[in-house]
Amino acid sequence: MKKIVVSLILLAGAGVSFAAVPPASNTNITLRAQCPAPFNDNAVLQRGMPKGAFITKEFFEEFRGRDVTIAVKTFIRYNAKYKTKPTSRIPQGKISLHFEEMKLPPVGDDLVLKSATVIPFLTSAWQEKQASKDEDTQGDDGKLRYDGKHVINPEIVGGWKVVDQVKTIDEFTAGKKMNPGRPAFTALTFTDKGRTDQAYRIWSGEYLMDLDRYQALRMTLQRVCDDDYLFVEAGGFSERNKEDWKSPLLVMKRK
């Protein structure tokens, strides 16, 4: 197996479309993949289209150093596709087996970080503009364009953990029973280089940038009852949100 290649077993042909029993792929007598239902004309856009299974890294050790036989089993009907009982012994259709290679692109952290300077980030300011009926205020207006420079606030540097989730900062009360919900992250460490301990989250100034969903989350540092708290937008910006929708705030406390 090549290091940057994922192999795909592809089943195709008319026999696949009219199979009376779902086809299955076997390697060394071990069942590896099976279609949960027969292919037929009632399947959504399935007739004549291939089905397959990936050979992933979980199989590499089993395949390495020995011959491997891959077998495909199916049952081809002996009648016309619209009849339920065989009318002749002439097989209808065929089945074929193909192997394909999918080369994985060499995407590393450097390319992901570079994308932050190319793709504009969704923000709460952009979200507010989606409620406007004025087309001039929509599109990319309100999105954050990151210039690649790090503006470091030393008061944010360090480790933080999520302790609560609120609608507004004024809603937060220290000491009460807290409910953080199910946040995208439960803890985060900010470095003085604009990075965090999570590869797809970087920060600069008052924004935490999510490189997975390309959203810039505003951060507000505030002292409550002699403790430092960091209020971070949870995100979820979308054109589909209701006009009065606002991002909830994750409440983070210094570790």
N, C-alpha and C positions, 0 to 999 in steps of 0.2 A: 504494500500500500504506500502511495506517495503521501508525504506529510501534509501537503496543502491541497489534497484532493479528497472529495467525498464521492463515492461511487453510488450509482443509482441503478437498480434493476428495474427495467421497464417492460411491462407486458402490453402487447398491442395486438390488433387484428380483429377480424369479424368474429372469430371464435370467442373472443373475450366478451363481445357485446351480447352474444346469445348463450353464454355459459349457463347451464342448468344448475351447476353447483359453483359456488365462489372459488376462483382459482387461488392457489397457495404457492408460496415459494419456500423451498426447503434447502438447507445446507447441511450436508453430512447427516441426513435423516432427522435433523432437528428443525421443527417448524419455526420459521422466522417471521413470516408475514402472511396474512390472510385477509382477503376482502370480506367484510362482514355481511355482504349481501350480493346476490347475483347481479350481473350486468344485464339490463334489459332496456327496452324502449321507454319504460316508465321512469328510469333513472334520469335525474336532471342533467341534461346536456352530456350524458355519459356515452351514448352509443358511438362506437368507433374511436373513442378517446382512450389513450393508454392509462394504465394504473401501474403503480410500482412501489418500491420500498427502498430506503436508503441503507447502504452498508456503512455504518458509523464506526467510530473508534472503539465502541464496546465489543465489536466483532474482531478487531485486528489481532489480538493475541490468539484467538481461536483459529484464525486463518493462517497465521504466520508459521512458516517452516514445514508445511505439508500440502498435499494436493487437496483441493476442495471441489466437490461436485455440487453444483446448484441445479436443482430440479424444480420444474413448475408443473403443477397438476391442475387439470380442469376437465370438464366433461362437455363435449360438443354435441349439440343436438343433431338428430338425424331427420329433422322435419323442417318445414318452412316456419319462419319466425312467428307467424300468426296462428299456427295450429298447435294444439296441446298434446297430440299423440303422434308418434312417428308414422310416416307414410312410406318411407324408403330407407335403405341402409346407406345412403349417400350422405356423408358428413356435410353439414352446412357450416361454412365459415372456416376459420383457421386461428391459430394462436402463435405468437412469436415472442422471442425473448431477446432483449437488447441490454447492453451495458453502456452507461454514459458516465462521463467524468465532469464534476462541477468544481472548477478551480476557485478556491476561496481567495478573495482579494486581500492583499497584505495591509489591512487597516490596523494601524497601531495607535497608541495614545497621541503621538505627535500629529497625525492626520486629524484625529478627532478634535484636538485642541485648535488646530488651524481652522477647522470648520466653524469655530465660534466667531471668527472674524469675517466670515463670509455669509452665514445665515443669520438674518435678524431674529431677535428673541421676542416672543410674546410677553407682554407686560400688563399690569392692571390698567395702565393708561390706555393701552390699545383696546383692552376689553371694554372700557367705558365708552370708547368711540364707536363700538359696534352697535350700541343702542341708538345712535344717531341715524336719522334717515338721510342725512346729507352724504352722498357718495364720496365727496371730497375728503371726508374725515375717516373713511374706511381704508381698506387695503393695508399698506405697511405703516400708515400713520400711527404713531404711538409705540411702535416697536423699538427695541433697544438694539443699536448697532455697536458691537464691542470692537474697540480699536486694538485689542491685544495687550494693552498696558494694565498694570496692576496698581490700583490705588489702595494701599493697605491702611486699615484702621487698627492700630495696635490693641485697642480695647476688645476687638473681636477675636484676635488670634488666640487659639487654644481649643480645648475640648468642651463641647456642649451636648446636652441630652434633652430630648423632647419630653416635657412633663404635662402639657395640656394643649388643648385646641379651643380657640375662642373666635367669635365673630369680629370683635373689636378689642383694642388694647384696654379700653375702659371696662370691659366686661370681665377682665382677669382679676381675680382676688387671690393673693398669696395665702397659703395655709388652708384653703378649702379643699374638699375632695376634688381631684382633677381627673379628667378623662381625655387623654391624647388621641383617642380614636385609633385609626389605622393609618398612620402617616407613611409617606414614601420612604422615610428614613427615621430611625429612632435616636440616632446620635451622629454627631459630625465634629470633626476636628479641622479647624482652619489654620493653615500655615501662613508664614509671613512671605510666601512666594506667590500668593494668589491661588494656591491649590487647596484641596481638602484631602482627607483620607479615603475619599471615594473618587475614582478616576473620572467619572462623568459629571462631577460637580466642581466648579471653580468659582472664585468670587473676586470682586473688585468693588471698592467703595461701599455703597449701600445695597449691592445686588449679589445674590447667590444665583449663579447661572447653571441651569439644568441642561446638559448637553444631550440628554436622551429625548426630551420633549421640546427642547429649544425654547424654554421659558425663563425669563429673568424675574426672580423672586425678591421683592423688596424686603430689606431687613431693617429693623428699628431696635436700637439698644436702649433699654430703660431700666432704671433702678427702682425696685419695689421692695419695701420693708428691708432695706439694707442688703438686698441681694441683687445681683445683675441678672437680667432676663433679656433674651434676644427674641423678638417677635418676627417670624419669617412667614411670608405668604406661602400657603400650601400649594398654590397654583391650580391648574385645571382650566386655564383660559381656552376659550373656544368660541367660534361663531355661533354655535348652537345653544350657548347659555342664554337664559332669559335676560331681559333688559335690566332687571334690578339685581342680577347675580353679582356677588362679590366674593373674592377668594377668602376662605377662612384663614386664620393665623395660627401657626404652630408656635407654641410657647417653649422656648429652650432655656434651660438653666445651666450655668457653668458647672462642669464636673468638679 
